Amino acid sequence: MRFTKAALAAAVLGSTLLGITAAGAASPPQGGTIYVSVTPNNSATYRIVIAGAIADYGKATTIDQTGKVDPNGNYVKIALKQGGFEVNTTDLNEEANSTAPTVNNTTNCSFSFTVSSPITIFNGSGAYKGIAGTLDMTESFVAILPRNTSGNQKGQCNEGNGKPVASSGIISGSGKVSFS
């Protein structure tokens, strides 16, 4: 009797989970507004979440124009659970590289900046085959730089090649996508 109850419970649970999985399966995207949030880090690959007309998540990898992984590349390959696509981030990167910090405190070596620029989407695959669109993206970053430990600049903020002591950033935005 105990075995029968356990088997019945497992069958009911299995049917329930199967029903949830089938009901939760994503239908093909129809286009519309999407909202994107990326958590950058000190590597070429980072987390990405997309909501709205597309609900998916995965990883974003910075690449060069030929598709080779490059932490300083101007393109990003988005690999999501249901497919992927690429984006051109050239304008956003140019803004980030040419914008002076909005807060620069040499007393405590902290700074921040925020830049915005459109990016274009192309080269979709899987559920995102035929995707096109433009997203208005904003990149915000704050950091504390280390101090120089020697030489004639000892004690000053290491703004040259010093890696931040602490940093945090986010890249987010939204825009409309369509599928051909």
C-alpha positions as CSV (number, residue, x, y, z in Angstrom):
1,M,0.0,0.0,0.0
2,R,2.9,2.4,0.9
3,F,4.5,1.7,-2.5
4,T,1.2,2.4,-4.3
5,K,0.8,5.7,-2.6
6,A,4.4,6.7,-3.4
7,A,4.0,5.7,-7.0
8,L,0.7,7.6,-7.3
9,A,2.2,10.6,-5.7
10,A,5.2,10.5,-8.0
11,A,2.8,10.1,-11.0
12,V,0.7,13.1,-9.9
13,L,3.8,15.2,-9.3
14,G,5.3,14.2,-12.6
15,S,2.1,15.1,-14.4
16,T,1.9,18.4,-12.6
17,L,5.5,19.3,-13.5
18,L,5.0,18.2,-17.1
19,G,1.9,20.4,-17.3
20,I,3.8,23.4,-15.8
21,T,6.7,22.9,-18.2
22,A,4.4,22.7,-21.2
23,A,2.4,25.7,-20.0
24,G,5.6,27.6,-19.3
25,A,7.3,26.8,-22.7
26,A,8.0,30.0,-24.5
27,S,6.1,30.8,-27.7
28,P,8.0,32.4,-30.6
29,P,8.6,36.1,-30.0
30,Q,6.3,38.5,-31.8
31,G,8.4,41.6,-31.5
32,G,7.8,44.7,-29.3
33,T,9.6,46.4,-26.6
34,I,12.4,44.6,-24.7
35,Y,14.3,45.6,-21.5
36,V,17.9,44.6,-21.2
37,S,20.1,44.4,-18.1
38,V,23.8,43.4,-18.3
39,T,26.1,43.0,-15.4
40,P,29.6,43.7,-16.6
41,N,32.8,42.4,-15.0
42,N,36.5,42.3,-15.7
43,S,36.2,39.6,-18.4
44,A,34.9,39.3,-21.9
45,T,31.8,37.3,-20.8
46,Y,29.0,38.5,-18.5
47,R,25.4,37.9,-17.5
48,I,22.5,39.3,-19.4
49,V,18.7,39.3,-18.7
50,I,16.0,40.4,-21.2
51,A,12.4,41.0,-20.3
52,G,9.3,42.3,-22.2
53,A,8.6,40.9,-25.7
54,I,11.5,38.5,-25.1
55,A,11.9,36.8,-21.7
56,D,15.3,35.1,-21.7
57,Y,18.7,35.1,-20.1
58,G,22.2,33.9,-20.7
59,K,25.6,35.4,-21.4
60,A,27.0,38.2,-23.4
61,T,30.5,37.9,-24.8
62,T,32.5,40.9,-26.2
63,I,33.9,40.1,-29.6
64,D,35.6,41.9,-32.5
65,Q,34.1,42.4,-36.0
66,T,35.3,38.9,-37.1
67,G,33.7,37.2,-34.1
68,K,36.8,36.5,-32.1
69,V,36.5,37.0,-28.3
70,D,38.0,40.4,-27.4
71,P,37.4,42.2,-24.1
72,N,37.8,45.5,-25.9
73,G,35.7,44.5,-29.0
74,N,32.9,46.7,-30.4
75,Y,30.4,43.8,-30.9
76,V,28.7,41.5,-28.4
77,K,27.5,38.0,-29.0
78,I,24.4,37.3,-26.9
79,A,23.8,33.6,-26.1
80,L,20.5,33.0,-24.5
81,K,18.6,29.8,-23.5
82,Q,16.3,30.0,-26.6
83,G,18.7,31.4,-29.2
84,G,21.0,34.3,-29.7
85,F,21.9,37.4,-31.7
86,E,24.7,40.0,-31.9
87,V,24.8,43.7,-31.2
88,N,27.0,46.5,-32.4
89,T,28.2,48.5,-29.4
90,T,30.7,50.7,-31.3
91,D,28.9,54.0,-30.5
92,L,28.4,53.1,-26.8
93,N,32.0,52.1,-26.4
94,E,33.2,55.4,-28.0
95,E,31.0,57.3,-25.6
96,A,32.4,55.4,-22.6
97,N,36.0,55.8,-23.8
98,S,35.7,59.6,-24.5
99,T,33.6,60.7,-21.5
100,A,35.3,62.2,-18.5
101,P,34.1,61.0,-15.1
102,T,31.2,63.0,-13.7
103,V,32.5,62.6,-10.2
104,N,36.3,62.6,-9.7
105,N,37.5,62.9,-6.1
106,T,41.3,62.8,-5.8
107,T,41.1,62.8,-2.0
108,N,39.6,59.3,-2.0
109,C,40.3,58.2,-5.6
110,S,36.7,57.6,-6.5
111,F,34.9,58.3,-9.8
112,S,31.8,57.5,-11.7
113,F,30.4,58.1,-15.2
114,T,27.2,57.5,-17.2
115,V,27.0,57.3,-20.9
116,S,24.1,56.5,-23.3
117,S,23.9,55.5,-27.0
118,P,21.8,53.4,-29.3
119,I,23.0,49.9,-30.3
120,T,21.8,47.8,-33.2
121,I,20.7,44.1,-33.1
122,F,21.4,41.7,-35.9
123,N,22.3,38.1,-36.8
124,G,19.7,36.2,-34.8
125,S,19.5,32.5,-34.4
126,G,17.2,30.0,-32.8
127,A,14.0,31.6,-31.5
128,Y,15.5,35.0,-32.4
129,K,16.2,34.3,-36.1
130,G,15.3,37.4,-38.2
131,I,15.6,39.8,-35.2
132,A,16.2,43.4,-35.9
133,G,16.0,46.6,-33.8
134,T,17.7,49.4,-32.0
135,L,18.1,49.7,-28.2
136,D,18.8,52.8,-26.3
137,M,21.4,51.7,-23.8
138,T,23.0,53.4,-20.7
139,E,26.2,52.3,-19.1
140,S,26.9,53.5,-15.5
141,F,30.1,52.7,-13.6
142,V,31.5,53.7,-10.3
143,A,35.0,52.8,-9.0
144,I,37.7,53.5,-6.4
145,L,41.2,53.5,-7.8
146,P,44.3,52.4,-5.9
147,R,47.0,54.8,-4.8
148,N,50.5,54.8,-6.2
149,T,52.9,53.2,-3.8
150,S,56.2,54.5,-5.1
151,G,57.9,57.1,-7.2
152,N,57.2,60.8,-7.3
153,Q,53.5,60.2,-7.4
154,K,53.4,58.1,-4.3
155,G,50.0,58.5,-2.5
156,Q,48.3,59.9,-5.6
157,C,45.5,58.1,-7.3
158,N,46.8,55.6,-9.9
159,E,44.7,56.7,-12.9
160,G,47.0,55.1,-15.4
161,N,47.0,51.3,-15.4
162,G,45.8,50.7,-11.8
163,K,42.9,48.2,-11.6
164,P,40.1,49.5,-9.3
165,V,40.1,48.5,-5.7
166,A,36.4,48.2,-6.0
167,S,34.0,48.8,-8.8
168,S,30.4,48.3,-9.9
169,G,28.6,48.9,-13.1
170,I,25.4,48.1,-15.0
171,I,24.5,48.4,-18.7
172,S,20.7,48.6,-19.2
173,G,18.2,49.9,-21.7
174,S,15.2,49.2,-23.9
175,G,14.0,49.4,-27.4
176,K,11.8,47.8,-30.0
177,V,12.6,44.6,-31.8
178,S,10.9,43.0,-34.8
179,F,11.2,39.6,-36.5
180,S,11.3,39.1,-40.3
